[in-house]
Amino acid sequence: MTQQKSVWDILKERRPILGTVPSEDEAFVCALCLGPVSGFEQCFGCNKLFAGAPWELHRKAVPMTSVVKPSPWYSLLAGYKTSAPQYMPVLASVAHAYLTEHQADLDNMLGGKAAVLTLVPSTRGFTFENQPLRRTLAMSTELRGRLVQTMTHRPNVQIGRQEFKPSAFKVMKSLVKDERVILVEDTWISGSKALSAAGALLDAGAREVAIVSIARVLDDSFWPSDHPYREAMKAPYDHKAWPRD
């Protein structure tokens, strides 16, 4: 990962700040985004966001970690793109460890071997080569060799916080037609951008799409510290744990 530290050195060092993603079997976990709920199968955001999304995307989102905003882990996630690129190796280590460990789980979710690893495009004007998430994941030699640009964001097309809008992306159809795709995003807050990108891939002919985010974000001002999800997040982080059946 760097000349001084390996993926596993960095992961071991940062493991204490990484939030665990509880199993979807828990009553306080949203079946769609694996975020927190209180008394419902789906969180309020997903109930609206997934209303217009194809059934193929239901239960296809998997976060690698969970994070409370604000917190030390959230600071890394928020800063790696601009103010603190020195945090990139931490995100890269988490992604490398999780994606390599769970390739079989993702293949099973997709109903067969995933042939394409791609990213949710930047909506801030970054090219694929300069996109901070691509540069981050490319720190892993294995992920760098697999990453493919499959789409771009259409300039000036906005996506609402709970809006499913696949038309916001232009897909290179020849790269995804009839393929199973793993789509990576850094953070899932409302999920609208990632889900819309996944919908665009399906519209372009992808066979199946799984959305894997580095972190599911919870707002500290909304989710109280005694919520069972918040308690479950405190369990020691294990990149080998898989939260879906």
Stockholm file with secondary structure:
# STOCKHOLM 1.0

chainA/1-245         MTQQKSVWDILKERRPILGTVPSEDEAFVCALCLGPVSGFEQCFGCNKLFAGAPWELHRKAVPMTSVVKPSPWYSLLAGYKTSAPQYMPVLASVAHAYLTEHQADLDNMLGGKAAVLTLVPSTRGFTFENQPLRRTLAMSTELRGRLVQTMTHRPNVQIGRQEFKPSAFKVMKSLVKDERVILVEDTWISGSKALSAAGALLDAGAREVAIVSIARVLDDSFWPSDHPYREAMKAPYDHKAWPRD
#=GR chainA/1-245 SS CCSSCCHHHHHHHHGGGCBCCCCTTSTTBCTTTCCBCSSSSSCHHHHHHGGGSCGGGTTCEEEEEEEEESSHHHHHHHHTTTTCGGGHHHHHHHHHHHHHHTHHHHHHHHTSCCCEEEECCCSSSCCTTTCHHHHHHTTSHHHHHHBCCCEEECTTCCCCTTCCCGGGEEECHHHHTTCEEEEEEEEESSCHHHHHHHHHHHHTTCSEEEEEEEEEEEETTTSCTTSHHHHHHTSCCCTTCCCCC
#=GC SS_cons         CCSSCCHHHHHHHHGGGCBCCCCTTSTTBCTTTCCBCSSSSSCHHHHHHGGGSCGGGTTCEEEEEEEEESSHHHHHHHHTTTTCGGGHHHHHHHHHHHHHHTHHHHHHHHTSCCCEEEECCCSSSCCTTTCHHHHHHTTSHHHHHHBCCCEEECTTCCCCTTCCCGGGEEECHHHHTTCEEEEEEEEESSCHHHHHHHHHHHHTTCSEEEEEEEEEEEETTTSCTTSHHHHHHTSCCCTTCCCCC
//
